[in-house]
Amino acid sequence: MSSSSPTSPQSEKQTLFIASLIIFWYSSNIGVLLLNKLLLSNYGFSFPIFLTMCHMSACAVLSYVSIVFLKIVPFQRIRSRSQFLRIATLSIVFCGSVVGGNISLRYLPVSFNQAVGATTPFFTALFAYMITQKREAWTTYGCLVPVVAGVVIASGGEPSFHLYGFIMCISATAARAFKSVLQGVLLSNEGEKLNSMNLLLYMSPIAVLALLPATLIMEPNVIDATITLAMTHRHLVLLILINSIMAYGANLLNFLVTKHTSALTLQVLGNAKGAVAVVISILLFRNPVTFIGIAGYAMTVMGVVAYGESKRRSK
């Protein structure tokens, strides 16, 4: 009894700390998603490229403060020009996935957006095979069938289906998976590997530089439109600021949750997070859903869970 009592409060503190991290992680991820939808659809702020640039700007500034001043993680320097070029390539792909996701939210409800986003493992397996020739067990590939079939069913049962929004959402999902595989290839050298926070520190400014000309060309009236909208919606600028800070918070908390939990826990939490986001978005935005749509999404999630379990067992 006496030997276990000193460790008990420490263990309780650790459990409470991890539980708090998970709650904040859920809140920031789901919060960014819902605020994006609110701004891009309900507020009429139809500037997804500029919004992404705001996110990247916040990530650049807050990453620098967190790493250089607060020393949340050790600062890792870029060692070579080739490493910088690889990071820049990753940044452009990452940028494209975020912009595509934000554009899709203008046209699709969050629930369907999340259903399509759940197909990430399918694209990851596809790109891993195409780029690295990495093969999985046939049972693992078999688990991807319900992942894709579920989205096909959900698409057929989605009352708010929008083709352009769907194409952008699928493109964003594919780009996210491509970035994941590409990161493993480009930063495979042990001496050049960066943790996710340092990678964000370098990718964010590059993303801002790429998004600035894109914003000026494709959304030239964004400043005037934002000022006009801000006169109608008093809290618009504050919401954009909160949204941008939360985008960084989501990345930071994802890093911390990954650090303090196991890969299996993270996988389970990630799957549950999508389902929680769907439920909250339906309650908040009251978008119409059908039994077929819900069944399709459930099939996709079950396929993702089975895929993760199959990969874990095959290791």
C-alpha positions, -999 to 999 in steps of 0.1 A, spaced: 0 0 0 27 25 11 48 18 -20 20 25 -45 5 56 -28 33 81 -38 28 72 -75 -10 74 -75 -13 112 -74 13 115 -102 -6 89 -123 -39 108 -117 -22 141 -128 -9 124 -160 -43 110 -168 -60 144 -162 -33 161 -184 -38 136 -213 -76 139 -210 -73 177 -211 -51 175 -241 -76 153 -259 -105 176 -251 -86 207 -263 -75 188 -294 -111 179 -302 -122 214 -295 -96 231 -317 -100 207 -346 -138 207 -346 -138 244 -338 -117 253 -369 -138 231 -391 -171 247 -379 -158 282 -379 -145 277 -415 -180 266 -425 -196 295 -406 -174 321 -422 -174 307 -458 -211 298 -460 -232 316 -433 -213 348 -432 -208 350 -469 -171 354 -465 -164 336 -498 -126 339 -498 -111 304 -490 -76 312 -503 -74 344 -481 -87 325 -451 -61 298 -456 -34 325 -459 -47 339 -425 -43 304 -410 -8 300 -424 2 335 -412 -9 326 -377 9 293 -378 41 310 -390 41 336 -362 29 313 -334 53 285 -344 82 310 -342 71 322 -308 64 287 -295 97 272 -306 122 301 -304 109 318 -273 87 294 -254 109 264 -264 80 239 -266 102 217 -288 139 220 -296 146 242 -326 158 222 -357 178 240 -384 175 233 -421 208 216 -430 209 220 -468 194 236 -498 180 203 -510 162 199 -476 147 234 -480 134 225 -515 118 193 -502 101 213 -474 89 239 -499 74 211 -521 56 197 -490 44 231 -482 28 236 -516 10 203 -514 -1 210 -479 -13 244 -490 -33 229 -518 -50 204 -495 -61 231 -470 -73 255 -497 -93 226 -514 -108 217 -481 -119 253 -474 -133 257 -509 -154 225 -504 -169 239 -472 -185 267 -492 -206 241 -511 -209 210 -489 -222 205 -454 -196 196 -427 -211 161 -423 -205 152 -460 -171 169 -460 -161 147 -431 -174 116 -448 -153 123 -479 -123 132 -458 -125 98 -441 -113 82 -473 -77 94 -466 -64 59 -459 -75 48 -494 -55 76 -511 -25 70 -487 -24 33 -496 -27 42 -533 1 68 -533 23 46 -510 21 19 -537 26 43 -566 55 62 -551 73 37 -529 60 4 -542 49 -4 -507 24 -32 -506 0 -41 -479 -16 -75 -471 -47 -83 -493 -69 -82 -462 -57 -46 -455 -66 -36 -491 -99 -54 -487 -108 -31 -458 -106 -1 -482 -135 -14 -502 -162 -3 -476 -142 30 -472 -148 39 -508 -182 22 -511 -194 41 -481 -186 75 -497 -203 64 -529 -234 55 -510 -232 87 -489 -229 108 -521 -261 92 -535 -280 100 -503 -266 135 -498 -294 161 -502 -269 190 -504 -246 173 -529 -226 197 -550 -203 184 -578 -177 211 -576 -176 210 -539 -173 172 -540 -144 174 -565 -126 200 -543 -131 178 -512 -118 147 -529 -88 166 -543 -81 180 -508 -83 145 -493 -60 131 -520 -35 160 -515 -35 154 -477 -26 117 -483 -1 126 -510 17 150 -486 18 123 -459 35 98 -483 57 125 -498 69 136 -464 80 100 -456 100 99 -489 115 134 -489 124 136 -453 135 100 -449 171 109 -441 176 106 -403 197 138 -403 170 157 -421 139 146 -403 119 173 -385 93 170 -359 58 182 -370 61 216 -351 95 225 -368 81 213 -401 51 237 -396 75 265 -387 92 262 -421 62 253 -442 39 281 -430 59 311 -443 64 293 -476 27 287 -478 20 324 -471 43 334 -500 25 310 -523 -10 320 -512 -4 358 -514 -2 360 -552 -30 335 -555 -52 357 -533 -43 388 -553 -51 372 -586 -81 350 -577 -96 371 -548 -86 406 -557 -115 423 -539 -110 405 -506 -100 435 -485 -129 457 -497 -154 428 -493 -141 420 -458 -145 457 -447 -180 457 -461 -189 424 -444 -174 436 -411 -198 465 -411 -227 441 -412 -212 414 -390 -194 432 -362 -175 401 -350 -162 390 -384 -126 401 -380 -125 387 -344 -138 353 -357 -112 352 -385 -85 360 -359 -98 333 -335 -102 309 -364 -65 314 -374 -52 310 -339 -72 278 -335 -57 265 -367 -23 267 -351 -37 253 -318 -50 223 -337 -15 215 -351 1 220 -317 -24 199 -299 -21 172 -325 16 171 -319 12 169 -281 -15 142 -283 7 122 -306 36 126 -282 17 116 -250 -5 87 -264 0 56 -284 -5 53 -321 -36 30 -316 -51 56 -292 -45 83 -317 -61 63 -344 -92 56 -324 -95 92 -312 -91 104 -348 -119 82 -361 -142 93 -332 -133 130 -338 -148 128 -373 -180 113 -360 -183 140 -332 -177 167 -358 -205 153 -379 -230 152 -350 -222 187 -338 -223 202 -373 -258 186 -380 -271 200 -347 -255 234 -353 -262 240 -390 -293 217 -392 -284 205 -427 -307 178 -439 -294 142 -437 -308 110 -449 -306 74 -437 -287 64 -468 -262 92 -461 -257 82 -425 -254 45 -435 -227 54 -461 -207 74 -436 -210 47 -410 -197 21 -436 -167 44 -444 -158 48 -407 -161 11 -401 -138 5 -431 -113 30 -418 -113 13 -383 -109 -22 -399 -81 -8 -421 -62 6 -391 -66 -27 -372 -55 -48 -402 -24 -26 -406 -16 -29 -369 -19 -67 -369 3 -71 -400 32 -52 -385 
